[in-house]
């Protein structure tokens, strides 16, 4: 027997459709029912590819005794965090206040009359273990507390609500615009330290920090570590060589559970892959032309085409960490699709191939993950032809394909397994693939469009631009209903009004496409740059109208007509796995000011930075994207030159530069450089142009 979630469009919610818990959606009816019945709300937030969400679904949420008590004493609500990041952000703050750390599943208990939380946790086992209480005992204790400790409950909620409201307003300090250069240097130091190799713990990509550290190396500040560029390079090497990267099929996993970048948590998220593609392309353009970077970008794009692109042009959201080893298995196993036993490698490869694989990758008879091998490269550089053939051979074995049918880019299309049932019953020739969450999320698609646009500018691979343009056109054509922008799309149906990250990331993507296509001389079969700019301007107008905070500055997470069910209206400034919406949005405003000569955009950017300067000063470790926005504001540069020169300059690392075509330059002029609100003398040689660009890019030094 199924519950309400059987009707959900979200894969994550449908995974809970067979639970004996009487799950509700987050909706007005559920909230009203909880209030009328005086039942505390048990709100559980997660996402489809979350390993511990899957574990808890199969354990506590499937337990009859827990379900019976839950249904009688609480109003249980399930939320997909990828559908409602605004809800997730608010209640994740509470979890972090209570426990000092976050994570998913996010399980939180709310008072029905005001939706203010009074207790929060992550994974709860059925029985006490791992130092955690059993879930039924937690439920019983919390219901008793709710019924008998009303005064303490009231006081507890008051403290939590006050903390949330204080976090929204932000405490002002005396940091002024005149101190921006010192502030930038502070952000640079913190970000460089954060991505410096750590001798213990998990390893996350942390791309917003790596991007900030890389872009600010150009200042060569005194008293800073002379190896900061090397720290940025090492982050790229750890990603491109490590076990976090799928060396056989392309694409990056979420993170590794060790400091050596060896054993990943195996889910593949679109947002991670998009940011890593952009970062590796930036490293290459900054002069770190490591062959492993180019190969990782290329293979990741092939994975994107093969497994993560809908026929309509948009990109899927994620692939699970777990997969079934055979159709009769009760539960999927983490990493099963990606790992290799030594005996399997012995059967698939010749002795010479296996020897070379062991010389170049961490392959041993005992393995590095539960007796199996996660492939990790030992050395940078270009792989030999024989080793590339060996990896293709492993790809063919993974999918049980004849080797002769594969080209060097493994350019086939593999349909997704959309749920566990499809994974079990699909006619898979090789290993059963992990389940793919096929929903379209505007913000994550936009990040990948930006990554592809940057990679196209650097490597001039036409398919990168084609994929980026296809996804952008899908969003433009399908995500606007009655003049409003929508966040999600399920099989052709847009849903959920766009949130700040959708607006900010997609405007950036459109500006990046404009930037990339300006250097193309023949545009007969391509979308012209002017189209992308016009769309960016139009969407920015809607963004300003519905999400700009007139009272505080910056952008609210949700529009004013979609915030009725929120206890606070946040303005996200902290970077997590993705950049902060406000950091990207403020940088967009500066870029639009450069391209349109409309200083209204610069006014918004100035107000936005003013509203967040205090948190940039007090918690620089939280907001690298705001520092990137500050860099744009302080060092923005516009170059007017020919299409040919733009095409050349696009391959270079110029992090605060925008281009405009100039068809009426004098024969002796190479280009015109505008430094913020003033233009420099016309450059009459490429050498002079580059000198001007360098001075403009570092005028805060």
Secondary structure, DSSP 8 states (H G I E B T S, - for coil): ---GGGG-S-HHHHTTTT-SS--B-SSHHHHHHHHHHT-EEEEEEE-TT-HHHHHHHHTGGG-HHHHHHHHHHEEEEEEETTT-HHHHHHHHHHHHHHHS---SSEEEEE-TTT--EEEEES---SSSBTTB--HHHHHHHHHHHHHH-HHHHHHHHHHHHHHHHHHHH-------GGGHHHHHHHHHHHHHHHHS--SSS-EE--HHHHHHHHHHGGG--TTS-TTHHHHHHHHHHHHHHSTTB-TTT--B-SEESSTTS-SEE--EEHHHHHHHHHHHHHHHHTT---HHHHHHHHHHHHHHHHHSB-TTS-B--EE-SEE-SSTT-SS-EETTTT-B-HHHHHHHS-HHHHHHHHHHB---SS-SBTTBB---BSS-S---HHHHHHHHHHHHHHHT--GGG--TT-------B-SHHHHHHS--SSS---BEE--EEHHHHHHHHHHHHHHHHHH--HHHHHHHHHHHHHHHHHSEETTEEEEEEETTEEEEE--HHHHHHHHHHHHHHHHHHTT-S--TTS--HHHHHHHHHHHHHHHHHHHB-TTTSSB-SS-GGG-TT-SS-------SSS--HHHHHHHHHHHHHHHH--HHHHHHHHHHHHHHHHHHHH-GGG-HHHHHHHHHHHH-EEEEE-HHHHHHHTTS--TTEEEEE-S---TT--EEEEETTEE---B-SHHHHHHHHHHHHTTT-
